[in-house]
C-alpha cells in the first residue's frame, strides 16, 4: 500500500512540476511571437488575419512576365481565397503556407485565425457556428480584405464554409474543400466524453512538448517560420477555446443540416481516408455528387495540402477560372 501511495504522490508531484515548467515557458515564448499579418479586435479579443498576393495593385503590375497568370487575374476579378483551418490546427498561417504560396502570385490569399488559433487570443468563448462566422467576417472587414470569396476550408472548418454559403451566398463564389467535413461525418466520429478531456489534460501539463508529438511540419517553411509554428504549437495545443469548439461540433453539424444545400460551385479534394476511417472516401464522393461538385481524390493523409500542394494549387486555379 505504501508503495502505491508513494508512487501516486510522485506522479502527482511530477505532473505539477511539468505544468509549472510549461506555464513558465509559455510566458517566455509569448514575447517571441511575431504575427506576420494584421491583428484586429473582434468582440474584445484580438484576431490575426494574414493576407498576401495582389490586392489593389494594377493588372499590369501583377501580370508582369507571365501571360498565363494575366489571364488568371483578368478572369478572377479580384477574387480572394480565404483559408479556414481544421480543428485544433495550432498555427494556420504556417499550416497553409506551402499551398497559398503557390496561389498568391495570382490571387489574394487570406488566412483567418479564429480565437484560440495561431496568433489570435486564447479567450474562452462560445463556439457555435453563428458566432464564429460573424467573427470571421468582421475580422476580414477590419483587416481590409474584400470579397467575393472562394473558401478553402480544411477538415472541421468545412462546417463554417457550408454555413457561410448558406447564410451569405452573395459573398461566396465557390468552395474548394480540403478533406472538408460535412454534417454526416459527425455521425461516424463520436468521441466519448471522458476521452474528450484527455487532450485538454495533455495541454495543461505540457506533455505535447515531448518530441514524439509532431504538431507542425517543417516542409515549405523557413527556419524562422518553423520556429514560430513550434512556439504556437506549444501555446495553442487543445487550449480551452479549441476544446469548447470540439464540444460544440455536433450542434454545429446540426445547424448546417437545418439550412439545406448551399448553391455554390464545389471542388472537393479528398485524402485516402486512412487517418479517419473507411467511411471517409465514400462519404466525400457522395457529397461531391450531391453538391454537383468536382471530386479529386489523392493517395495521402488528412493534411493533404502538406503533400499535394502543387496539384491542389493547379486545380484551384482551374476551378476559379471556371466560376
Secondary structure, 3 states (H helix, E strand, C coil): CHHHHHHHHHHHHHHHHHHHHHHHHHHHHHCCCCCCCEEEEECCEEEEEEEECCCCCCHHHHHCCCHHHHHHHHHHCCCEEEEECCCCCCCHHHHCHHHHCCCCCCCEEEEEECCCCCCCCCCCCCCCHHHHHHHHHHHHHHCCCCCCEEEEEEHHHHHHHHHHHHHCHHHEEEEEEECCCCCCHHHHCCCCHHHHHHHHHHHHHCHHHCCCCCCCCCCCCCHHHHHHHHHHHHHHCCCHHHHHHHHCHHHHHHHHHHCCCCCCEEEEEECCCCCCCCHHHHHHHHHHHHCCCEEEECCCCCCHHHHCHHHHHHHHHHHHHHC
